[in-house]
Amino acid sequence: MIFHHIGLPTHEPQPNETYVPETKVWVTDPADHPYRVEFLRFEEDSPVRGPLRDMPHVAYRVEDIHQVLTGEEVILEPFVPMPGLTVAFIKKHGAVIEYMQFREGATEFAHLRSAASEES
């Protein structure tokens, strides 16, 4: 596992937010923040409830998301927020943890956007 970012819920719109339709949440790119902070702003009718919506989280890049989920308390099953990225959330030791599996060596959201632009 390699540290990727810290996610903080907010009610305030942030610059350069991206909308994730599957979870009805606006997110910022942690690579744009000097301390690798991602802000998450949930729509009222977001299907995300509980600790993921109410607590900060720590995110890690992983090679095999399904392997790291084995035996864990999964609070949000794996899903694809953007092409080339699969994420899932667990709760462990009272904390929310995000696991992120990037496609083909990508390590940042910008890498995925660049690959999509090249494919177009």
Secondary structure, 3 states (H helix, E strand, C coil): CEEEEEEEECCCCCCCCEEECCCCEEECCHHHCCCCEEEEEECCCCCCCCHHHHCCEEEEECCCHHHHHCCCEEEEEEEEEECCEEEEEEEECCEEEEEEEECCCCCCHHHHHHHHHHHC
